[in-house]
C-alpha cells in the first residue's frame, strides 16, 4: 500500500478516535487546549481603565460596544484563536480612535496651515534660510498639543548656486534677545524630528565619497521636519546649518534665526476621508448581509454602532486627519470580525470525506454523505459563515465518516481505497519549441552558455499575476553548464498601497513536486542561493521596520518539469504583507517562463527588464497573464469590488484583507498566538462563489469544481494523522453537536 493510502488510513483511524472524544469522554482536555484569551483579557482590562469622560460620546460608544462583544467572547468556550485575536486588535484600534472633546480656548484637533517667516537673529530681515521653507507651513493639533511641520526645499545663494539646509534645532521656552543668551541657552537647543530625507540627493558637500564638509559627508538632507510649539506662540528661536555658507567661511554655516508664525492665517485643512468612506460603506453592506446570519446580539450591536460612529466622523468638520485614519482602522477591525471564521480544518474534513464516496460504500450512504459534503462546502465558501456554522459542519461530517457503510465485501479489501489525486494540467500551457524550427532554440537541449528568457510571477491558478510580479525583473537569466540549468533572478522593491517593501525569503520546490487538487505545489522546498543583497546608497544592506538582508539577485536549479511546461514552483515571503495581515507573508507562486522568448545572451543589456519595473500589467506571449486582481488595483480593490457581499467573484475575506491593506491597519492582529489561529487564515483563492459545489469525478473522488476552481488548500493545512484530534480538542464545546445530530435521527 503506498504512502498516501497509509496516510489516509491513519487519518481515518484518528477520526474514529476523535469521534469517541466528541462523545464526551475527554471534556477536561478541552479547557486545557482552549484558545488562549490572555491577550484579549489584557486588552479588555486596559480599555476599561481609560477615563472616557474627556472623549466624545460617539466614539466612546464604539469602544463600549467593542467591550460588550469582547466580554461575550470571553465567556464563549468555543471561540477560535483567530476570533479572539481579532477582538483584541479591535479594542486596541477602538482606543486609538477615541476623539477628545474640543478645548473651547484652543483650535480643535486636526491639520491646519499657517504662514510664517524666518528672520535674522539681529534684524527684521528675512534669513537666508527662509527661502527653503515652503509656505504655508503645516500645523497639527492633537490632544491639545501643537506640532509644526516644515517642508524644506532647496535654496539658491546668489553667485554660489543651489544648496540645502542640513539641520534645524529649536530653543524651547526662550523669549529674549539673541545677545542675552547664555552658554546654558546655547546648549539647550534641541534637534527637530526629521520625518523624511531627500533620498539620493548628494552634492559637493555631502557626497559619501567626495564631500567637502566633514560635518555632513555621507548624510542625507532633511525634507520634512517637525517641532513642538505652543498655542499662539508667535516666535521660536532656531539654529540652522547651511553647508553652502560654511564653504564660504568656516563657522558661517551655523546660523541663528527667529521663526515667526502669523496665527491670524491659521486655516483648517479638510482631512482625506476616502479610506473612512470605504470603511463605512463596507459596514453598511455588511449590515444587510449579516441579518440572516447567527451572530450574537453583541456582534450585531457592534456592527450597527460602528456604522453610526463612522457616519458621525464622516460628517464632522473638526476632526483631524490622524483621528479620521484611526477611525477607519477601527471600522475595518470591526469588519474583520465578520470574516474571521477558522475554516482550515473544515477544508481537511471535506477532502477526507470525499474518500468515502467511492463505489465500495453503499449507495444510500454515499448519497447522504455527498449531500452533507455539499452543505459543508457551502459553509466553507460562505464568506459570512460564523465559527459556529463551521464547527457544526465539521462535526456532522466527522460523525458520517466515523460510521461508514460499506457494501458486502467482494474481495479481500477491508479498507477504503483512494485514487491518487490527478495533477492538474497547466492551463494555458506554453507551446514547447523545437530545435531549428524558425530559428528557435531547443529549450531541452541547450548548449553550455548564458541565455535570456521572459518570465512573470503568477498565483497558483497559473494565470493571475502575483503581488510579487511587481518585485522581479521580468528578463530571467538562464545558465547552462554541463547540461544543468540554473535560473538567476533580479529583485527590486515594490510599492504596496503607499508602503515600500522587498521580497525576503525565496524557496524553490525540488523536482518531483506535485499539485494538490487545488493547484498548490506540494513537495520538498529549498532556499535559493543569494548572490547579492539590496544595498542603500552608502553600500550597506537595506534595513527597514520589517527586517533586513533582502535579496537582490538569487540563483537556483531549474527543475525538469519547468523546462517541459514553463512553470517554476516557488514559495515567496514578503515581510510587509506579513506585517499588514498575519499569515499572508508566505505564499506559493509560479514563475511562468515564456520559452518563445528564449535567446542567447551576449551582455548585461540582454537582462534589462523589457516589461518595466513594477509593471503589474506586463504579460507573456506564451501565457495568458491576468492582472485585474492585483493588490494595487483591479476588480477586488477597495473602491471597485466586482462582487456583492453575499456572493460573486471575490470573497468578502479577500476584499476585507485589501480594505485593511488600504487603510494601513498593519498592527491589527500581529500580537498573540493560538493553536489554530496563527496559520489558520483561508488560503489564497479559497473564497469561491456560492455556486461552487463538490461533484464526483470519473474515478468517484469528491472534488470541488466550478470552471476548474476549487477551495485552495495549502501545505500547512494538508491532512495529517494528528490534525483531527487536535481540532477535536479545540472543538469540544461542540460536543453538543453529536447530541443535536442524534436527536435529528442522523444525517
C-alpha positions as CSV (number, residue, x, y, z in Angstrom):
1,X,0.0,0.0,0.0
2,X,1.5,3.3,-1.0
3,X,2.4,6.1,1.5
4,X,-0.7,8.1,0.6
5,X,-3.0,5.2,1.3
6,X,-1.3,4.7,4.7
7,X,-1.7,8.4,5.5
8,X,-5.4,8.3,4.8
9,X,-5.7,5.1,6.8
10,X,-4.1,6.7,9.8
11,X,-6.2,9.7,9.2
12,X,-9.3,7.6,9.3
13,X,-8.2,5.9,12.5
14,X,-7.6,9.3,14.1
15,X,-11.1,10.3,13.1
16,X,-12.6,7.3,14.8
17,X,-10.7,8.1,17.9
18,X,-11.8,11.7,17.8
19,X,-15.4,10.7,17.4
20,X,-15.1,9.0,20.8
21,X,-13.8,12.2,22.2
22,X,-16.7,14.1,20.9
23,X,-19.0,11.6,22.6
24,X,-17.8,13.2,25.9
25,X,-15.0,11.1,27.4
26,X,-12.4,13.8,27.4
27,X,-14.1,17.1,28.2
28,X,-11.5,18.0,30.7
29,X,-8.9,18.2,27.9
30,X,-10.9,20.8,26.2
31,X,-10.2,23.5,28.7
32,X,-6.5,22.7,28.7
33,X,-6.4,23.1,24.9
34,X,-8.8,26.0,24.6
35,X,-7.8,29.1,22.7
36,X,-5.6,31.5,24.8
37,X,-7.6,34.5,25.8
38,X,-4.9,36.3,27.9
39,X,-4.2,38.9,25.2
40,X,-7.9,39.7,24.9
41,X,-8.2,39.9,28.7
42,X,-5.3,42.3,28.8
43,X,-6.9,44.5,26.0
44,X,-10.2,44.5,27.9
45,X,-8.5,45.5,31.2
46,X,-6.6,48.3,29.5
47,X,-9.7,49.6,27.7
48,X,-11.8,49.5,30.9
49,X,-9.2,51.6,32.8
50,X,-9.5,54.6,30.4
51,X,-11.2,57.6,31.7
52,X,-13.6,58.3,28.8
53,X,-15.1,61.5,30.3
54,X,-12.8,63.6,28.2
55,X,-13.7,62.0,24.9
56,X,-16.6,62.5,22.5
57,X,-19.6,60.3,23.3
58,X,-20.0,59.0,19.8
59,X,-16.5,57.5,19.8
60,X,-16.9,56.2,23.4
61,X,-20.0,54.3,22.3
62,X,-17.9,52.4,19.8
63,X,-15.4,51.4,22.4
64,X,-18.1,50.3,24.8
65,X,-19.8,48.2,22.1
66,X,-16.4,46.5,21.4
67,X,-16.0,45.8,25.1
68,X,-19.5,44.2,25.2
69,X,-18.7,42.0,22.3
70,X,-15.4,41.0,23.9
71,X,-17.0,40.2,27.2
72,X,-19.4,37.8,25.4
73,X,-16.4,36.2,23.6
74,X,-14.6,35.7,26.9
75,X,-17.4,33.5,28.0
76,X,-17.6,31.5,24.8
77,X,-15.6,28.3,25.3
78,X,-15.8,27.5,21.5
79,X,-14.2,30.8,20.4
80,X,-11.3,30.4,17.9
81,X,-7.9,31.9,18.4
82,X,-8.4,34.0,15.3
83,X,-11.6,35.5,16.6
84,X,-10.1,36.2,19.9
85,X,-7.0,37.8,18.4
86,X,-9.2,40.0,16.1
87,X,-11.3,41.2,19.1
88,X,-8.1,42.2,20.9
89,X,-7.0,44.1,17.8
90,X,-10.4,45.8,17.6
91,X,-10.1,47.0,21.2
92,X,-6.7,48.5,20.5
93,X,-7.9,50.3,17.5
94,X,-11.1,51.5,19.2
95,X,-9.0,53.1,21.9
96,X,-6.8,54.9,19.4
97,X,-10.0,56.0,17.6
98,X,-11.3,57.9,20.6
99,X,-11.7,61.6,19.8
100,X,-11.1,64.1,22.6
101,X,-13.6,66.8,23.3
102,X,-12.6,70.2,22.0
103,X,-10.9,72.8,24.2
104,X,-13.0,75.9,23.8
105,X,-9.9,78.1,24.2
106,X,-7.8,76.3,21.5
107,X,-8.2,75.0,18.0
108,X,-9.9,71.7,17.5
109,X,-7.8,68.6,16.8
110,X,-6.8,68.4,13.2
111,X,-4.5,69.6,10.5
112,X,-4.0,73.3,9.7
113,X,-1.9,75.6,7.5
114,X,-0.2,78.7,8.9
115,X,2.1,81.3,7.4
116,X,5.3,82.4,8.8
117,X,8.8,83.8,8.2
118,X,12.3,83.0,9.2
119,X,14.0,86.3,10.3
120,X,17.6,87.0,11.1
121,X,18.7,86.9,14.7
122,X,19.6,90.6,14.9
123,X,17.2,92.3,12.4
124,X,13.8,92.0,10.9
125,X,15.2,91.0,7.5
126,X,14.4,87.5,6.2
127,X,17.0,85.0,7.0
128,X,18.9,83.3,4.1
129,X,17.2,80.0,5.1
130,X,13.7,81.5,4.8
131,X,13.7,80.6,1.1
132,X,14.0,76.9,1.8
133,X,10.8,76.8,4.0
134,X,7.7,76.0,1.9
135,X,4.7,78.3,2.6
136,X,2.3,77.9,4.1
137,X,3.6,75.7,6.9
138,X,1.6,72.8,8.4
139,X,0.3,72.7,12.0
140,X,-1.0,69.5,13.5
141,X,-3.2,69.8,16.6
142,X,-3.8,66.6,18.6
143,X,-4.8,66.1,22.2
144,X,-4.4,69.8,22.7
145,X,-0.7,69.6,21.6
146,X,0.7,71.5,18.7
147,X,3.3,70.3,16.2
148,X,4.7,72.5,13.5
149,X,5.7,70.6,10.3
150,X,8.1,72.2,7.9
151,X,8.9,71.2,4.3
152,X,12.5,72.1,3.3
153,X,13.2,72.7,-0.4
154,X,16.5,73.7,-2.0
155,X,17.6,77.3,-1.8
156,X,19.7,79.4,-4.2
157,X,22.5,81.5,-2.9
158,X,23.4,84.3,-5.4
159,X,26.7,83.6,-7.0
160,X,27.0,80.2,-5.4
161,X,24.2,78.1,-6.7
162,X,21.8,75.7,-5.2
163,X,22.1,74.2,-1.7
164,X,20.1,72.7,1.1
165,X,19.6,73.2,4.8
166,X,21.3,70.3,6.6
167,X,19.9,70.7,10.2
168,X,17.5,72.6,12.3
169,X,17.3,72.9,16.1
170,X,15.0,74.9,18.3
171,X,15.3,76.6,21.7
172,X,12.2,75.9,23.9
173,X,10.9,78.5,26.4
174,X,13.1,81.4,25.3
175,X,11.6,84.8,24.5
176,X,14.6,87.0,25.0
177,X,17.1,88.5,22.6
178,X,20.0,86.8,20.9
179,X,22.6,88.8,22.7
180,X,21.1,87.9,26.0
181,X,21.5,84.1,25.5
182,X,23.9,82.4,28.0
183,X,26.0,79.4,27.4
184,X,23.2,77.4,29.0
185,X,20.8,78.6,26.4
186,X,23.2,77.8,23.5
187,X,23.5,74.2,25.0
188,X,19.7,73.9,25.3
189,X,18.9,73.9,21.6
190,X,17.1,70.6,20.7
191,X,17.2,68.9,17.4
192,X,14.0,68.8,15.4
193,X,12.5,65.4,14.4
194,X,13.2,64.5,10.8
195,X,10.2,62.8,9.2
196,X,11.8,62.3,5.8
197,X,15.1,62.9,4.0
198,X,15.9,63.7,0.4
199,X,16.9,60.2,-0.8
200,X,19.8,60.0,-3.2
201,X,20.4,63.8,-3.2
202,X,24.2,64.4,-3.0
203,X,26.2,67.5,-3.8
204,X,29.7,68.9,-3.3
205,X,29.3,68.9,0.4
206,X,27.6,65.7,1.4
207,X,28.7,63.2,-1.2
208,X,29.7,60.0,0.6
209,X,33.0,59.8,-1.4
210,X,34.0,63.3,-2.3
211,X,32.0,65.5,0.1
212,X,34.0,68.5,1.3
213,X,32.0,69.2,4.5
214,X,33.1,66.7,7.2
215,X,30.0,67.5,9.3
216,X,27.6,66.2,6.7
217,X,29.7,64.0,4.4
218,X,27.6,60.9,3.6
219,X,24.5,62.3,5.3
220,X,21.2,63.0,3.6
221,X,19.4,66.4,3.6
222,X,16.2,66.6,5.6
223,X,13.0,67.1,3.6
224,X,10.3,67.2,6.3
225,X,10.9,68.1,10.0
226,X,8.6,68.7,13.0
227,X,8.9,70.5,16.2
228,X,6.6,71.2,19.2
229,X,5.1,74.7,19.5
230,X,2.8,76.4,21.9
231,X,-0.6,77.8,21.0
232,X,-0.3,81.4,20.0
233,X,3.5,81.4,20.3
234,X,4.5,83.9,17.7
235,X,8.3,83.4,17.8
236,X,10.6,80.4,18.1
237,X,14.4,80.7,18.2
238,X,16.1,78.2,15.8
239,X,19.5,77.2,14.7
240,X,20.2,76.1,11.2
241,X,23.2,74.7,9.4
242,X,23.7,75.7,5.7
243,X,26.7,73.8,4.1
244,X,27.0,76.2,1.2
245,X,27.6,79.1,3.7
246,X,30.1,77.0,5.6
247,X,32.1,76.6,2.4
248,X,32.5,80.4,2.2
249,X,33.6,81.0,5.8
250,X,34.4,78.4,8.5
251,X,31.7,78.7,11.1
252,X,29.4,80.7,8.8
253,X,27.2,77.7,8.1
254,X,25.7,77.8,11.6
255,X,23.0,80.5,11.6
256,X,20.6,81.6,14.3
257,X,17.2,82.9,13.4
258,X,13.7,83.6,14.6
259,X,10.8,81.6,13.2
260,X,7.7,83.8,13.4
261,X,4.2,82.4,12.9
262,X,1.2,84.5,12.0
263,X,-1.7,82.9,13.9
264,X,-4.2,85.1,12.1
265,X,-3.5,83.0,9.0
266,X,-4.4,79.7,10.7
267,X,-6.7,77.7,8.3
268,X,-8.3,74.3,8.7
269,X,-7.2,71.6,6.3
270,X,-10.1,69.2,5.3
271,X,-8.9,65.6,6.0
272,X,-8.8,63.0,3.3
273,X,-11.7,60.7,4.2
274,X,-11.5,58.3,1.3
275,X,-10.4,55.3,3.5
276,X,-13.1,56.2,6.1
277,X,-15.8,56.4,3.5
278,X,-14.9,53.0,2.1
279,X,-14.8,51.5,5.6
280,X,-18.3,52.9,6.4
281,X,-19.7,51.6,3.1
282,X,-18.3,48.2,3.9
283,X,-20.1,48.2,7.2
284,X,-23.4,49.3,5.6
285,X,-23.2,46.4,3.2
286,X,-22.2,44.0,6.0
287,X,-25.3,45.0,8.0
288,X,-27.6,43.9,5.2
289,X,-25.7,40.6,4.7
290,X,-25.4,39.8,8.4
291,X,-29.1,39.9,9.2
292,X,-29.7,36.3,8.3
293,X,-26.5,35.0,10.0
294,X,-26.4,33.6,13.5
295,X,-24.2,36.3,15.0
296,X,-24.6,37.1,18.7
297,X,-26.6,40.2,19.6
298,X,-23.4,41.9,20.9
299,X,-21.8,41.4,17.4
300,X,-24.9,42.8,15.7
301,X,-25.0,45.8,18.0
302,X,-21.2,46.4,17.4
303,X,-21.7,46.4,13.7
304,X,-24.6,48.9,14.0
305,X,-22.7,51.2,16.4
306,X,-19.6,51.1,14.2
307,X,-21.6,52.3,11.2
308,X,-23.2,55.1,13.3
309,X,-19.8,56.2,14.7
310,X,-18.2,56.2,11.3
311,X,-21.0,58.3,9.9
312,X,-20.5,60.8,12.7
313,X,-16.8,61.2,11.9
314,X,-17.7,61.5,8.2
315,X,-19.9,64.4,8.9
316,X,-17.6,66.2,11.4
317,X,-15.7,69.2,10.3
318,X,-13.5,69.4,13.4
319,X,-11.8,66.0,13.5
320,X,-8.3,65.9,12.1
321,X,-6.5,63.5,9.7
322,X,-4.9,61.3,12.3
323,X,-8.2,60.6,14.1
324,X,-10.0,60.1,10.8
325,X,-7.4,57.5,9.8
326,X,-7.6,55.9,13.3
327,X,-11.4,55.6,12.9
328,X,-11.0,54.0,9.5
329,X,-8.7,51.4,11.0
330,X,-11.2,50.7,13.9
331,X,-14.1,50.2,11.4
332,X,-12.0,47.8,9.4
333,X,-11.2,45.9,12.5
334,X,-14.9,45.6,13.1
335,X,-15.4,44.3,9.6
336,X,-12.7,41.8,10.1
337,X,-14.7,40.1,12.8
338,X,-17.3,39.0,10.3
339,X,-14.8,37.1,8.1
340,X,-12.5,35.5,10.7
341,X,-14.0,32.0,10.9
342,X,-11.2,29.4,11.1
343,X,-12.0,27.1,8.2
344,X,-8.7,25.3,7.7
345,X,-9.8,22.1,9.5
346,X,-13.2,22.1,7.6
347,X,-11.2,22.1,4.4
348,X,-9.3,19.0,5.6
349,X,-12.5,17.3,6.6
350,X,-14.2,17.9,3.2
351,X,-11.2,16.5,1.5
352,X,-11.1,13.5,3.8
353,X,-14.9,12.8,3.4
354,X,-14.5,12.7,-0.3
355,X,-12.6,9.4,0.1
356,X,-15.8,7.7,1.5
357,X,-17.9,8.4,-1.6
358,X,-16.3,5.6,-3.7
359,X,-18.1,2.6,-5.1
360,X,-17.2,0.3,-2.2
361,X,-19.7,2.1,0.0
362,X,-23.4,1.7,0.0
363,X,-25.3,3.9,-2.5
364,X,-27.6,5.3,0.1
365,X,-24.7,6.1,2.4
366,X,-22.8,7.8,-0.4
367,X,-25.8,9.8,-1.4
368,X,-26.3,11.2,2.1
369,X,-22.6,11.8,2.6
370,X,-22.5,13.8,-0.7
371,X,-25.4,16.0,0.5
372,X,-23.5,16.6,3.7
373,X,-20.3,17.4,1.8
374,X,-22.2,19.9,-0.3
375,X,-23.6,21.5,2.8
376,X,-20.2,21.8,4.3
377,X,-18.8,23.1,1.0
378,X,-21.4,25.9,1.0
379,X,-20.4,26.9,4.5
380,X,-16.7,26.8,3.5
381,X,-17.4,29.1,0.5
382,X,-19.6,31.5,2.5
383,X,-17.5,34.5,3.5
384,X,-20.1,35.3,6.2
385,X,-20.1,31.8,7.8
386,X,-19.7,32.0,11.6
387,X,-17.4,29.8,13.6
388,X,-20.5,28.0,15.0
389,X,-21.6,27.1,11.5
390,X,-18.1,25.9,10.5
391,X,-17.8,23.8,13.7
392,X,-21.2,22.2,13.2
393,X,-20.5,21.2,9.6
394,X,-17.1,19.7,10.7
395,X,-18.9,17.6,13.4
396,X,-21.6,16.4,11.1
397,X,-19.0,15.2,8.5
398,X,-17.0,13.6,11.3
399,X,-19.9,11.6,12.5
400,X,-20.8,10.5,9.0
401,X,-17.3,9.1,8.2
402,X,-16.9,7.6,11.7
403,X,-19.7,5.2,10.8
404,X,-19.0,4.2,7.2
405,X,-21.4,1.8,5.5
406,X,-19.6,-0.5,3.1
407,X,-21.1,-2.9,0.6
408,X,-20.6,-6.5,1.3
409,X,-17.1,-7.5,0.7
410,X,-16.5,-9.0,-2.7
411,X,-12.7,-9.0,-2.4
412,X,-10.1,-9.1,0.3
413,X,-10.1,-5.3,0.6
414,X,-11.3,-4.2,4.1
415,X,-10.3,-0.5,4.0
416,X,-11.5,2.4,1.9
417,X,-9.3,2.9,-1.1
418,X,-8.4,6.1,-2.8
419,X,-7.5,7.0,-6.2
420,X,-4.4,9.2,-6.5
421,X,-5.2,12.8,-7.0
422,X,-4.7,13.9,-10.6
423,X,-2.1,16.6,-11.2
424,X,-3.9,19.5,-12.8
425,X,-2.7,20.2,-16.4
426,X,-1.3,23.7,-16.6
427,X,-3.7,26.0,-18.4
428,X,-2.8,27.5,-20.7
429,X,0.5,25.6,-21.2
430,X,3.3,27.2,-23.2
431,X,3.9,25.6,-26.5
432,X,7.3,23.8,-26.5
433,X,9.8,24.9,-29.1
434,X,11.9,22.5,-31.1
435,X,15.5,22.9,-32.2
436,X,15.9,24.6,-35.5
437,X,12.2,25.4,-36.1
438,X,12.0,29.0,-37.3
439,X,15.4,29.6,-35.8
440,X,14.2,28.9,-32.3
441,X,16.5,27.3,-29.6
442,X,15.7,23.9,-28.4
443,X,15.0,24.5,-24.7
444,X,15.5,20.9,-23.8
445,X,18.9,20.6,-25.4
446,X,20.7,23.9,-24.9
447,X,24.4,24.1,-25.2
448,X,26.5,25.4,-22.3
449,X,26.2,29.2,-22.1
450,X,24.0,32.0,-20.8
451,X,20.5,32.7,-22.1
452,X,17.8,35.3,-21.5
453,X,14.1,34.4,-21.3
454,X,11.0,36.3,-20.2
455,X,9.1,35.3,-17.0
456,X,6.3,36.5,-14.8
457,X,5.2,35.6,-11.3
458,X,1.7,34.2,-11.2
459,X,-0.6,32.7,-8.5
460,X,-1.4,29.0,-8.2
461,X,-4.1,29.4,-10.8
462,X,-1.3,30.0,-13.2
463,X,-2.9,32.9,-14.8
464,X,-3.4,35.7,-12.3
465,X,-0.5,38.0,-11.6
466,X,1.0,37.5,-8.2
467,X,1.7,40.5,-6.0
468,X,5.4,39.5,-6.2
469,X,5.3,40.1,-10.0
470,X,6.0,43.8,-9.4
471,X,9.2,42.9,-7.5
472,X,11.1,41.0,-10.1
473,X,13.0,41.8,-13.3
474,X,11.0,40.0,-16.0
475,X,14.0,39.2,-18.1
476,X,15.4,36.0,-16.5
477,X,19.0,34.8,-16.7
478,X,19.3,31.1,-17.6
479,X,22.8,29.5,-17.3
480,X,23.6,26.1,-18.7
481,X,26.7,24.3,-17.6
482,X,27.4,20.6,-18.4
483,X,23.7,20.2,-19.3
484,X,22.5,21.5,-15.9
485,X,20.1,24.5,-16.0
486,X,20.2,27.3,-13.4
487,X,17.9,30.3,-13.1
488,X,19.1,33.7,-11.8
489,X,16.5,36.3,-10.8
490,X,16.9,40.0,-10.1
491,X,14.6,41.5,-7.4
492,X,13.6,45.1,-6.8
493,X,11.4,46.9,-4.3
494,X,7.7,47.1,-4.6
495,X,5.0,49.5,-3.5
496,X,2.0,48.1,-1.7
497,X,-0.7,50.7,-1.0
498,X,1.8,53.5,-0.4
499,X,4.3,51.4,1.5
500,X,7.6,50.3,0.1
501,X,9.0,46.9,0.8
502,X,11.0,44.0,-0.6
503,X,10.7,40.3,-1.1
504,X,12.6,38.4,1.6
505,X,12.9,34.6,1.7
506,X,12.6,32.7,-1.5
507,X,12.5,28.9,-1.8
508,X,12.1,26.6,-4.7
509,X,10.4,23.2,-5.0
510,X,12.7,20.3,-6.0
511,X,11.9,18.1,-8.9
512,X,9.2,15.6,-8.2
513,X,6.8,18.1,-6.7
514,X,3.1,17.5,-7.0
515,X,0.0,19.7,-7.0
516,X,-2.9,19.1,-4.6
517,X,-6.4,19.1,-6.1
518,X,-6.5,22.8,-5.9
519,X,-3.3,23.6,-7.7
520,X,-1.0,24.4,-4.8
521,X,2.5,22.9,-5.2
522,X,3.5,20.2,-2.6
523,X,6.9,18.7,-2.0
524,X,10.4,19.5,-0.7
525,X,11.5,23.1,-0.7
526,X,15.0,24.5,-0.5
527,X,16.3,28.0,0.0
528,X,17.7,29.7,-3.1
529,X,21.3,30.9,-3.2
530,X,21.5,34.6,-2.6
531,X,24.1,36.1,-4.9
532,X,23.7,39.7,-3.7
533,X,21.6,41.8,-1.3
534,X,19.7,45.0,-1.6
535,X,22.0,47.9,-0.7
536,X,21.4,51.5,0.1
537,X,23.3,54.4,-1.3
538,X,26.1,54.1,1.3
539,X,26.7,50.4,0.3
540,X,25.1,49.0,3.5
541,X,22.4,46.3,3.4
542,X,18.9,47.9,3.4
543,X,17.1,47.6,6.7
544,X,13.6,48.8,7.5
545,X,10.9,48.2,10.1
546,X,10.2,44.8,8.6
547,X,13.7,43.3,8.5
548,X,17.0,43.3,6.5
549,X,19.1,41.1,4.3
550,X,16.7,41.4,1.4
551,X,18.0,39.5,-1.7
552,X,18.8,41.4,-4.8
553,X,19.9,38.6,-7.1
554,X,19.4,34.9,-6.4
555,X,20.2,31.6,-8.2
556,X,18.6,28.2,-8.1
557,X,18.4,25.0,-10.2
558,X,15.7,24.9,-12.9
559,X,13.8,21.6,-12.4
560,X,13.0,19.4,-15.4
561,X,9.2,19.9,-15.0
562,X,9.7,23.6,-15.6
563,X,11.7,23.0,-18.8
564,X,8.8,21.0,-20.0
565,X,5.8,23.1,-19.0
566,X,7.2,26.5,-18.3
567,X,6.1,26.7,-14.6
568,X,8.6,27.0,-11.8
569,X,7.0,26.4,-8.4
570,X,8.3,28.8,-5.7
571,X,7.5,30.0,-2.2
572,X,7.9,33.7,-1.5
573,X,7.9,35.7,1.7
574,X,7.0,39.4,1.7
575,X,7.6,40.9,5.2
576,X,5.5,44.0,4.5
577,X,2.5,41.7,3.7
578,X,3.0,39.8,6.9
579,X,3.0,43.0,8.9
580,X,-0.3,44.1,7.3
581,X,-2.1,40.8,7.8
582,X,-0.6,37.9,9.8
583,X,-0.2,34.8,7.7
584,X,-0.2,36.5,4.3
585,X,3.5,36.9,4.0
586,X,4.3,33.4,2.8
587,X,2.6,32.5,-0.5
588,X,3.1,29.8,-3.2
589,X,3.7,31.2,-6.6
590,X,4.8,30.0,-10.0
591,X,7.5,31.7,-12.1
592,X,5.9,31.5,-15.6
593,X,8.5,31.2,-18.3
594,X,7.7,32.1,-21.9
595,X,10.1,29.8,-23.8
596,X,9.2,31.5,-27.0
597,X,11.3,34.4,-25.9
598,X,14.4,32.3,-25.2
599,X,17.6,33.7,-26.8
600,X,21.3,33.6,-26.3
601,X,22.7,36.4,-24.1
602,X,25.7,38.4,-25.1
603,X,25.9,41.0,-22.4
604,X,24.2,42.8,-19.5
605,X,21.9,44.6,-21.9
606,X,20.1,41.4,-22.6
607,X,18.8,41.4,-19.0
608,X,17.2,44.8,-19.0
609,X,13.6,44.5,-17.7
610,X,11.7,44.6,-21.0
611,X,8.4,44.9,-19.2
612,X,9.2,47.8,-16.9
613,X,9.8,48.0,-13.2
614,X,6.7,47.4,-11.2
615,X,4.5,46.9,-14.2
616,X,1.8,44.6,-13.0
617,X,0.1,44.6,-16.4
618,X,3.0,43.0,-18.1
619,X,2.2,39.6,-19.5
620,X,4.0,36.9,-21.5
621,X,3.1,35.9,-25.0
622,X,3.1,32.3,-24.1
623,X,0.8,32.6,-21.2
624,X,-2.4,34.5,-20.6
625,X,-1.5,36.6,-17.6
626,X,-4.4,38.1,-15.8
627,X,-3.7,41.2,-13.7
628,X,-7.1,42.7,-12.8
629,X,-6.9,41.4,-9.3
630,X,-3.5,42.7,-8.2
631,X,-3.1,44.2,-4.7
632,X,-2.7,47.7,-6.1
633,X,-5.8,47.8,-8.2
634,X,-8.4,45.9,-10.2
635,X,-11.7,44.3,-9.6
636,X,-11.0,43.4,-6.0
637,X,-9.8,46.8,-4.9
638,X,-11.3,48.8,-2.1
639,X,-13.3,51.1,-4.3
640,X,-14.2,48.7,-7.1
641,X,-15.5,45.4,-5.8
642,X,-16.8,43.2,-8.6
643,X,-19.0,41.2,-6.3
644,X,-21.7,41.8,-3.8
645,X,-21.1,40.9,-0.2
646,X,-23.2,37.8,-0.4
647,X,-21.6,36.2,-3.4
648,X,-19.9,36.9,-6.7
649,X,-16.3,36.6,-8.0
650,X,-14.4,37.9,-5.0
651,X,-14.7,36.7,-1.4
652,X,-15.5,39.1,1.4
653,X,-12.4,37.9,3.2
654,X,-10.2,39.0,0.3
655,X,-12.0,42.3,0.0
656,X,-11.6,42.9,3.7
657,X,-7.9,42.0,3.5
658,X,-7.4,44.6,0.8
659,X,-9.5,47.1,2.7
660,X,-7.4,46.6,5.8
661,X,-4.4,46.9,3.5
662,X,-5.5,50.2,2.0
663,X,-6.4,51.6,5.4
664,X,-2.9,50.9,6.8
665,X,-4.1,48.6,9.6
666,X,-0.8,47.0,10.0
667,X,-0.8,46.4,13.7
668,X,-4.1,44.6,13.7
669,X,-3.7,41.0,14.7
670,X,0.0,41.0,14.9
671,X,0.2,40.0,18.6
672,X,-0.9,36.9,20.3
673,X,-0.9,33.3,19.3
674,X,-3.1,30.2,19.3
675,X,-3.1,26.6,18.3
676,X,-5.2,27.1,15.2
677,X,-5.2,30.9,14.9
678,X,-1.7,31.5,13.8
679,X,-1.8,29.9,10.4
680,X,-5.4,29.2,10.0
681,X,-6.5,32.0,7.7
682,X,-8.1,30.9,4.5
683,X,-5.6,30.1,1.7
684,X,-5.3,32.4,-1.2
685,X,-8.2,31.9,-3.6
686,X,-10.2,29.9,-1.0
687,X,-13.2,32.3,-1.2
688,X,-15.1,30.8,-4.1
689,X,-18.5,31.9,-5.2
690,X,-21.6,30.5,-3.7
691,X,-22.2,28.4,-6.8
692,X,-19.1,26.3,-6.2
693,X,-20.1,22.7,-5.4
694,X,-18.5,19.3,-4.7
695,X,-19.1,17.0,-7.6
696,X,-17.9,13.5,-8.3
697,X,-15.2,12.9,-10.8
698,X,-15.0,9.9,-13.1
699,X,-13.0,7.9,-10.5
700,X,-15.6,8.7,-7.8
701,X,-13.5,11.0,-5.7
702,X,-15.2,14.1,-4.4
703,X,-13.7,17.3,-5.9
704,X,-14.7,20.9,-5.7
705,X,-15.4,22.2,-9.2
706,X,-16.5,25.4,-10.7
707,X,-15.0,26.3,-14.1
708,X,-11.9,24.4,-12.9
709,X,-11.8,26.1,-9.5
710,X,-11.7,24.6,-6.0
711,X,-11.1,25.8,-2.5
712,X,-7.4,26.4,-2.3
713,X,-5.7,24.5,0.5
714,X,-2.1,24.9,1.5
715,X,0.7,22.6,2.6
716,X,0.1,23.8,6.1
717,X,-3.4,22.5,6.1
718,X,-2.9,19.2,4.3
719,X,-4.4,16.3,6.2
720,X,-2.1,14.6,8.6
721,X,-2.6,12.0,11.3
722,X,-2.5,14.5,14.2
723,X,-4.8,17.1,12.7
724,X,-8.2,15.7,13.6
725,X,-7.5,15.0,17.3
726,X,-6.1,18.5,17.8
727,X,-9.1,20.1,16.2
728,X,-11.5,18.0,18.2
729,X,-9.8,19.1,21.4
730,X,-10.4,22.7,20.4
731,X,-14.0,21.9,19.3
732,X,-15.1,20.2,22.5
733,X,-17.6,23.0,23.0
734,X,-19.2,21.3,20.0
735,X,-19.8,18.0,21.9
736,X,-23.4,19.0,21.9
737,X,-23.3,18.7,18.1
738,X,-23.4,14.9,18.3
739,X,-26.4,15.2,20.6
740,X,-28.0,17.5,18.0
741,X,-27.3,15.1,15.2
742,X,-28.6,12.1,17.2
743,X,-31.7,14.0,18.1
744,X,-32.3,14.7,14.4
745,X,-32.0,11.0,13.6
746,X,-28.6,11.1,11.9
747,X,-27.7,12.8,8.7
